[in-house]
Amino acid sequence: MTASPPAPPPADAASDQALWSRVLAVHAQVERSLAQALQRRHGIGLSEYRALEDLARADGGELRMQELADRIGLGQSSVTRLVARLEGVGFAYKDHCPDDKRGVYAVVTEAGRERHAAARATYAEVLGTALNTAAADPRLTGTVQALRTSG
C-alpha cells in the first residue's frame, strides 16, 4: 500500500486575506491600464471589448444575453445596457430566439468583429506590460509569478 501525499496545512485567514489583497492590487492595476488603452486607442471600454471577444468567439457570433452576462461577470441589466451601447455604434445587435420568444441573443456585427480584431493586439500588449509593471513591485512580484505559472 502506498502512502498518500501529506495534506496541505490548514489555511491561515490572515495570510489568505493578504494574498487576496495582493491579487486585487494586481487586478486593479491591470484593469485600469487595459481600460485606458482600449478607450484611448479604440474608443471602447473594457466591458465592451470583453463582450466583443466572447461574441466573436461564439458559434455564429451570438450568445444569449444571460450567457454573455455570466461570461463577462455582469448582471443582466448591466449587460443589456452594454449591448445597447454596442448596438448604438453598430458593433452588435439583439435578436430574438425563434424557439423561445423570451430568449434574446446578442449578435456581433462585421464592424464589431473588425473593432475587436483591431483592439486585440492592444489588449495583449497592454496586459503584458501591466503585468510586468505589477511584477516590478516587490510586494506583488510573487503574486504575478504565481498567476503567470498557474495557467
WONORKA-V810278 format. One record per residue. N is the residue number from 1. SS is DSSP state (2 for helix, 1 for strand, 0 for the rest). NEAR is the number of other C-alpha atoms within 10 Angstrom. D_FIRST is the distance of its C-alpha to the first C-alpha in whole Angstrom. Layout:
BEGIN
{{N | SS | NEAR | D_FIRST} {N | SS | NEAR | D_FIRST}}
END
This chain:
BEGIN
{{1 | 0 | 3 | 0} {2 | 0 | 4 | 4} {3 | 0 | 5 | 7} {4 | 0 | 6 | 9} {5 | 0 | 6 | 13} {6 | 0 | 6 | 15} {7 | 0 | 6 | 18} {8 | 0 | 6 | 21} {9 | 0 | 6 | 24} {10 | 0 | 6 | 26} {11 | 0 | 8 | 29} {12 | 0 | 9 | 32} {13 | 2 | 9 | 35} {14 | 2 | 9 | 37} {15 | 2 | 10 | 35} {16 | 2 | 11 | 35} {17 | 2 | 11 | 39} {18 | 2 | 12 | 39} {19 | 2 | 15 | 37} {20 | 2 | 13 | 39} {21 | 2 | 13 | 42} {22 | 2 | 18 | 42} {23 | 2 | 15 | 40} {24 | 2 | 12 | 44} {25 | 2 | 16 | 46} {26 | 2 | 22 | 44} {27 | 2 | 16 | 45} {28 | 2 | 12 | 49} {29 | 2 | 15 | 50} {30 | 2 | 20 | 48} {31 | 2 | 16 | 50} {32 | 2 | 12 | 53} {33 | 2 | 18 | 53} {34 | 2 | 23 | 52} {35 | 2 | 18 | 55} {36 | 2 | 16 | 58} {37 | 2 | 21 | 57} {38 | 2 | 20 | 57} {39 | 2 | 15 | 60} {40 | 2 | 11 | 62} {41 | 2 | 11 | 61} {42 | 2 | 15 | 61} {43 | 0 | 14 | 62} {44 | 0 | 19 | 59} {45 | 0 | 17 | 57} {46 | 2 | 19 | 53} {47 | 2 | 15 | 53} {48 | 2 | 23 | 55} {49 | 2 | 26 | 53} {50 | 2 | 16 | 50} {51 | 2 | 26 | 52} {52 | 2 | 29 | 53} {53 | 2 | 21 | 50} {54 | 2 | 20 | 48} {55 | 2 | 24 | 51} {56 | 2 | 22 | 52} {57 | 2 | 14 | 48} {58 | 0 | 14 | 48} {59 | 2 | 9 | 49} {60 | 2 | 10 | 53} {61 | 2 | 19 | 53} {62 | 1 | 23 | 53} {63 | 1 | 24 | 50} {64 | 1 | 18 | 51} {65 | 2 | 22 | 52} {66 | 2 | 18 | 49} {67 | 2 | 15 | 47} {68 | 2 | 25 | 49} {69 | 2 | 19 | 49} {70 | 2 | 13 | 45} {71 | 2 | 13 | 44} {72 | 2 | 16 | 47} {73 | 0 | 13 | 46} {74 | 0 | 15 | 49} {75 | 0 | 13 | 51} {76 | 2 | 15 | 53} {77 | 2 | 11 | 56} {78 | 2 | 12 | 55} {79 | 2 | 23 | 54} {80 | 2 | 19 | 57} {81 | 2 | 11 | 59} {82 | 2 | 18 | 58} {83 | 2 | 23 | 58} {84 | 2 | 17 | 62} {85 | 2 | 16 | 62} {86 | 2 | 24 | 61} {87 | 2 | 18 | 63} {88 | 2 | 11 | 66} {89 | 0 | 11 | 65} {90 | 0 | 14 | 65} {91 | 0 | 22 | 61} {92 | 1 | 25 | 60} {93 | 1 | 19 | 61} {94 | 1 | 19 | 60} {95 | 1 | 16 | 60} {96 | 1 | 13 | 59} {97 | 0 | 12 | 57} {98 | 0 | 9 | 59} {99 | 0 | 7 | 57} {100 | 0 | 8 | 56} {101 | 0 | 9 | 59} {102 | 0 | 9 | 57} {103 | 0 | 13 | 55} {104 | 1 | 18 | 56} {105 | 1 | 20 | 55} {106 | 1 | 27 | 55} {107 | 1 | 25 | 56} {108 | 1 | 29 | 57} {109 | 0 | 20 | 60} {110 | 2 | 14 | 61} {111 | 2 | 13 | 62} {112 | 2 | 25 | 59} {113 | 2 | 19 | 57} {114 | 2 | 14 | 59} {115 | 2 | 18 | 59} {116 | 2 | 25 | 55} {117 | 2 | 15 | 55} {118 | 2 | 13 | 58} {119 | 2 | 20 | 56} {120 | 2 | 15 | 52} {121 | 2 | 11 | 53} {122 | 2 | 16 | 54} {123 | 2 | 19 | 51} {124 | 2 | 12 | 49} {125 | 2 | 12 | 51} {126 | 2 | 20 | 52} {127 | 2 | 18 | 48} {128 | 2 | 13 | 47} {129 | 2 | 15 | 50} {130 | 2 | 20 | 49} {131 | 2 | 21 | 45} {132 | 2 | 15 | 46} {133 | 2 | 16 | 49} {134 | 2 | 20 | 46} {135 | 2 | 17 | 44} {136 | 0 | 13 | 47} {137 | 0 | 12 | 47} {138 | 0 | 9 | 45} {139 | 0 | 12 | 44} {140 | 0 | 20 | 42} {141 | 2 | 17 | 41} {142 | 2 | 15 | 38} {143 | 2 | 18 | 38} {144 | 2 | 22 | 39} {145 | 2 | 13 | 37} {146 | 2 | 11 | 34} {147 | 2 | 12 | 36} {148 | 2 | 10 | 37} {149 | 2 | 7 | 33} {150 | 2 | 7 | 31} {151 | 0 | 5 | 33}}
END
